[in-house]
Amino acid sequence: MSRILDAFKAGSVHRWHCNPWLAGTHDRTDGHGARVARIIDLLWPDAPKALLQSALRHDDGEVAVGDVKAPAKDADPVFAEMLEDRETVARQSLWGPDPALTLDDLRKLKFADRLDAWIWARHHRAPMSVDGWPAAMCWLFAEAQMLGVDAEWNALVLDMP
């Protein structure tokens, strides 16, 4: 099968299908990956190509297992590791080995990934007092400070309806 078709299919995985508040919002992994890359590019304009590639591709392995809610993975580390292993195999079968990232770049990727999820949920009016969102907001606040983007985080929070 064509790698182009495989990449198209990997980007077509529907996000949030296990979340009753967001299941109908029609988010796909390709849109999410693009938004994560945009967040990285805005916050760190000198980001290396490897980080931007990782942002675009980071959820492509979900084509093998679907999009599983973070709280479900947090509740069962063995299950989470099994999913991550299967996603890694699927992603690497499409793209080859993952680009080498520094620990700082991995932190930026995780921050941008969670930030996009938080913005999506807020934008689509999900109740932000359940499903781990309060903890996610606290983590984003603390991580923004550690990464030196707290001014951008604070402006975003003030701008969000």
C-alpha positions as CSV (number, residue, x, y, z in Angstrom):
1,M,0.0,0.0,0.0
2,S,1.1,3.5,-0.7
3,R,2.9,5.3,2.2
4,I,0.9,8.4,1.3
5,L,-2.4,6.5,1.7
6,D,-1.1,5.1,5.0
7,A,-0.3,8.7,6.2
8,F,-3.7,9.8,5.2
9,K,-5.4,7.0,7.1
10,A,-3.2,7.6,10.2
11,G,-4.3,11.3,10.2
12,S,-8.0,10.2,10.0
13,V,-8.3,8.8,13.4
14,H,-11.1,10.5,15.3
15,R,-10.1,12.0,18.7
16,W,-12.4,12.2,21.7
17,H,-14.7,9.4,20.7
18,C,-14.5,8.1,24.4
19,N,-15.4,11.5,25.9
20,P,-19.1,12.1,26.1
21,W,-18.7,15.9,26.0
22,L,-16.4,16.0,23.0
23,A,-17.2,12.9,20.9
24,G,-19.2,14.9,18.4
25,T,-16.6,17.6,17.8
26,H,-15.0,15.9,14.8
27,D,-11.4,16.4,15.7
28,R,-8.9,14.2,13.8
29,T,-5.3,13.4,14.6
30,D,-4.0,15.2,11.5
31,G,-5.7,18.5,12.7
32,H,-4.4,17.9,16.2
33,G,-0.9,17.3,15.0
34,A,-0.9,20.4,12.9
35,R,-2.2,22.5,15.8
36,V,0.5,21.1,18.1
37,A,3.2,22.0,15.5
38,R,1.7,25.5,15.2
39,I,1.8,25.9,19.0
40,I,5.4,24.9,19.0
41,D,6.3,27.2,16.1
42,L,4.6,30.1,17.8
43,L,6.1,29.6,21.2
44,W,9.5,28.5,20.0
45,P,10.1,29.9,16.5
46,D,13.6,28.4,16.4
47,A,12.3,24.8,17.1
48,P,14.3,22.1,15.3
49,K,12.8,20.3,12.4
50,A,12.8,17.1,14.4
51,L,10.5,18.6,17.0
52,L,8.1,19.9,14.4
53,Q,8.1,16.5,12.6
54,S,7.4,14.8,15.9
55,A,4.5,17.2,16.6
56,L,2.9,16.4,13.2
57,R,3.3,12.7,13.6
58,H,3.1,12.0,17.4
59,D,-0.4,10.4,17.3
60,D,-0.2,8.6,14.0
61,G,0.3,5.3,15.8
62,E,-3.3,5.7,17.1
63,V,-4.4,4.3,13.8
64,A,-3.6,0.9,15.3
65,V,-5.4,1.3,18.7
66,G,-7.6,4.4,18.5
67,D,-7.6,7.4,20.8
68,V,-7.7,6.3,24.4
69,K,-8.6,8.9,27.1
70,A,-5.6,10.1,29.2
71,P,-7.4,9.2,32.5
72,A,-7.8,5.6,31.4
73,K,-4.1,5.4,30.6
74,D,-3.2,7.2,33.9
75,A,-5.3,4.7,35.8
76,D,-3.5,1.6,34.4
77,P,0.2,2.1,33.7
78,V,0.6,-1.4,32.3
79,F,-2.3,-0.8,29.8
80,A,-0.8,2.6,28.9
81,E,2.6,1.1,28.2
82,M,1.0,-1.6,26.0
83,L,-0.8,1.1,24.0
84,E,2.3,3.2,23.7
85,D,4.3,0.2,22.4
86,R,1.7,-0.6,19.8
87,E,1.4,3.0,18.8
88,T,5.2,3.3,18.4
89,V,5.3,0.2,16.2
90,A,2.5,1.6,14.0
91,R,4.0,5.1,13.8
92,Q,7.5,3.8,13.1
93,S,6.2,1.4,10.4
94,L,5.0,4.5,8.6
95,W,7.7,7.1,9.3
96,G,10.7,5.0,10.4
97,P,12.5,5.7,13.7
98,D,11.3,8.6,15.7
99,P,13.4,11.7,15.4
100,A,15.9,12.1,18.2
101,L,14.6,14.8,20.6
102,T,16.3,16.4,23.6
103,L,14.6,16.2,27.0
104,D,13.7,19.9,26.6
105,D,12.1,19.2,23.2
106,L,10.1,16.3,24.6
107,R,8.8,18.6,27.3
108,K,7.8,21.2,24.7
109,L,6.0,18.5,22.7
110,K,4.1,17.2,25.7
111,F,3.2,20.8,26.7
112,A,1.9,21.7,23.2
113,D,0.0,18.4,23.0
114,R,-1.8,19.0,26.3
115,L,-2.3,22.6,25.5
116,D,-4.1,21.8,22.3
117,A,-6.3,19.3,24.1
118,W,-7.2,21.9,26.7
119,I,-7.9,24.6,24.2
120,W,-10.1,22.2,22.2
121,A,-12.1,21.2,25.2
122,R,-12.5,24.9,26.3
123,H,-13.5,25.9,22.8
124,H,-16.1,23.2,22.5
125,R,-17.5,24.1,26.0
126,A,-16.7,20.8,27.7
127,P,-17.2,21.0,31.5
128,M,-13.7,21.9,32.7
129,S,-14.3,20.8,36.3
130,V,-14.3,17.1,35.5
131,D,-12.4,14.4,33.5
132,G,-9.0,15.6,34.7
133,W,-9.2,19.1,33.3
134,P,-8.5,20.9,36.6
135,A,-5.3,18.8,37.0
136,A,-4.4,19.4,33.4
137,M,-4.8,23.2,33.8
138,C,-2.5,23.1,36.9
139,W,0.1,21.1,35.0
140,L,-0.1,23.5,32.1
141,F,0.4,26.5,34.3
142,A,3.4,25.0,36.1
143,E,4.9,23.7,32.9
144,A,4.5,27.0,31.1
145,Q,6.5,28.6,33.9
146,M,9.2,25.9,33.6
147,L,9.4,26.4,29.8
148,G,9.5,30.1,30.0
149,V,6.2,30.7,28.2
150,D,4.1,31.7,31.2
151,A,3.3,35.1,29.7
152,E,1.8,33.4,26.6
153,W,-0.1,31.0,28.9
154,N,-1.5,33.8,31.0
155,A,-2.6,35.8,27.9
156,L,-4.3,32.7,26.5
157,V,-6.2,32.0,29.7
158,L,-7.4,35.6,29.8
159,D,-8.5,35.4,26.1
160,M,-10.4,32.2,26.3
161,P,-14.2,32.6,26.7
